[in-house]
């Protein structure tokens, strides 16, 4: 399966905003992040430039771009969050259907973002991207996604990125 055009377009946008500082990247990414969250993501997907892209695919591309940006700028890459609250539910990893896995992981993700133990800005897609906590959390999620793909013998390029 080929990568959907929405992923290719997102990659181009992320590359285009990766020319300056990490802060500039985050500032230019903020409206993209808000657009994704404000679109119809009740189905586990939002949009980029009007095209659907799933929760895991969107955040995977963004986490990789952010990590590359930090490396390019000689900054340490955030490690994954150690103990998110509420705790990760390992039964999510037993789901074998990619779309159902993505939806379950996103549902848990949303509960973590809304946990009052974290700062209020952690819930705001326009502001949370400026928090190291956001990148640590999404690195955790991306690591879960990559491990799940590996455990299920699925190549990243072979998932339907419009829903996963």
C-alpha positions as CSV (number, residue, x, y, z in Angstrom):
1,X,0.0,0.0,0.0
2,X,1.3,3.5,-0.8
3,X,1.3,6.3,1.7
4,X,-1.8,8.4,1.4
5,X,-1.4,11.9,-0.1
6,X,-2.5,13.5,3.2
7,X,0.6,12.0,4.9
8,X,2.9,13.2,2.1
9,X,1.4,16.7,2.4
10,X,1.7,16.7,6.2
11,X,5.4,15.7,5.8
12,X,6.0,18.5,3.4
13,X,4.4,21.0,5.7
14,X,6.4,19.8,8.7
15,X,9.6,20.0,6.6
16,X,8.7,23.5,5.6
17,X,8.3,24.7,9.2
18,X,11.5,22.9,10.3
19,X,13.9,25.5,9.0
20,X,14.3,27.6,12.2
21,X,14.3,27.0,15.9
22,X,12.3,24.5,17.8
23,X,10.2,27.3,19.2
24,X,9.5,28.5,15.7
25,X,8.5,25.0,14.6
26,X,6.1,24.8,17.5
27,X,4.6,28.2,16.8
28,X,4.0,27.3,13.2
29,X,2.7,23.9,14.0
30,X,0.2,25.2,16.6
31,X,-2.5,26.1,14.0
32,X,-2.1,22.7,12.3
33,X,-2.5,21.0,15.6
34,X,-5.6,23.1,16.4
35,X,-7.1,22.3,13.0
36,X,-6.6,18.6,13.5
37,X,-8.3,18.7,16.9
38,X,-11.2,21.0,15.8
39,X,-12.1,18.9,12.8
40,X,-14.3,15.8,13.0
41,X,-12.1,13.7,15.2
42,X,-15.1,12.0,16.8
43,X,-14.1,9.1,14.6
44,X,-10.5,9.0,15.7
45,X,-9.3,11.2,12.9
46,X,-9.0,14.9,12.2
47,X,-8.0,16.7,9.1
48,X,-5.0,18.3,7.6
49,X,-5.7,20.8,4.8
50,X,-9.2,19.3,4.6
51,X,-8.1,15.6,4.2
52,X,-8.7,13.0,7.0
53,X,-5.7,11.7,8.8
54,X,-5.9,9.3,11.8
55,X,-4.8,10.1,15.3
56,X,-1.8,7.8,15.3
57,X,-0.5,8.7,11.9
58,X,-0.9,12.4,12.5
59,X,0.9,12.3,15.8
60,X,3.6,9.9,14.5
61,X,4.6,12.3,11.8
62,X,4.6,15.2,14.1
63,X,6.6,13.5,16.8
64,X,9.2,12.4,14.3
65,X,9.5,15.9,12.9
66,X,9.8,17.5,16.3
67,X,12.5,15.0,17.3
68,X,14.4,15.7,14.1
69,X,14.0,19.4,14.8
70,X,15.5,19.0,18.2
71,X,18.4,16.9,17.0
72,X,19.1,19.4,14.2
73,X,19.2,22.2,16.7
74,X,21.5,20.3,19.1
75,X,18.8,19.9,21.7
76,X,18.0,16.7,23.7
77,X,15.1,14.7,22.4
78,X,12.4,14.3,25.1
79,X,12.2,10.8,26.6
80,X,8.9,9.2,26.8
81,X,6.6,9.9,29.7
82,X,7.3,7.4,32.4
83,X,4.0,7.1,34.3
84,X,1.1,8.7,32.6
85,X,-2.0,9.1,34.6
86,X,-4.4,7.4,34.4
87,X,-2.1,4.5,33.8
88,X,-1.8,2.9,30.4
89,X,-4.2,0.0,29.9
90,X,-2.1,-2.9,28.5
91,X,-5.2,-4.5,27.2
92,X,-5.1,-1.9,24.4
93,X,-2.1,-3.7,23.1
94,X,-4.1,-6.9,22.6
95,X,-6.4,-5.2,20.0
96,X,-5.5,-6.6,16.6
97,X,-7.5,-4.3,14.3
98,X,-5.5,-1.1,13.4
99,X,-8.4,1.3,13.5
100,X,-9.8,-0.2,16.8
101,X,-6.3,0.0,18.3
102,X,-6.0,3.6,17.2
103,X,-9.4,4.5,18.7
104,X,-8.7,2.8,22.0
105,X,-5.3,4.5,22.3
106,X,-6.8,7.8,21.5
107,X,-9.5,7.4,24.1
108,X,-7.0,6.7,26.8
109,X,-4.9,9.6,25.5
110,X,-7.8,12.0,25.9
111,X,-8.3,10.9,29.5
112,X,-4.6,11.7,30.2
113,X,-4.9,15.1,28.6
114,X,-7.9,15.9,30.7
115,X,-6.5,14.7,34.0
116,X,-6.5,17.6,36.5
117,X,-3.2,16.5,37.9
118,X,-1.6,18.1,34.8
119,X,-1.5,21.8,34.1
120,X,-4.7,23.2,32.5
121,X,-2.8,24.0,29.2
122,X,-2.2,20.3,28.7
123,X,-5.7,20.1,27.4
124,X,-5.3,23.0,25.0
125,X,-4.0,22.0,21.5
126,X,-2.9,25.6,20.8
127,X,-0.8,25.7,24.0
128,X,0.2,22.2,25.0
129,X,2.7,21.8,22.2
130,X,4.9,24.3,24.0
131,X,5.2,21.9,27.0
132,X,7.9,19.3,27.2
133,X,5.2,17.1,28.9
134,X,3.3,17.1,25.6
135,X,6.2,15.7,23.7
136,X,7.1,13.2,26.4
137,X,3.5,12.0,26.4
138,X,3.2,11.7,22.6
139,X,6.6,10.0,22.4
140,X,5.1,7.4,24.8
141,X,2.1,7.0,22.5
142,X,4.3,6.8,19.4
143,X,6.4,4.2,21.0
144,X,3.3,2.2,21.8
145,X,2.1,2.5,18.2
146,X,5.5,1.4,16.7
147,X,5.7,-1.5,19.1
148,X,2.1,-2.5,18.2
149,X,2.9,-2.4,14.5
150,X,6.0,-4.6,15.1
151,X,4.1,-7.1,17.3
152,X,1.4,-7.4,14.7
153,X,3.8,-7.6,11.8
154,X,2.3,-4.5,10.1
155,X,4.4,-2.0,8.3
156,X,3.7,1.6,9.0
157,X,3.2,2.2,5.2
158,X,0.5,-0.5,5.1
159,X,-2.0,1.0,7.5
160,X,-4.8,3.2,6.3
161,X,-3.5,6.6,7.5
162,X,-6.9,8.3,6.9
163,X,-8.2,6.3,9.9
164,X,-5.2,5.1,12.0
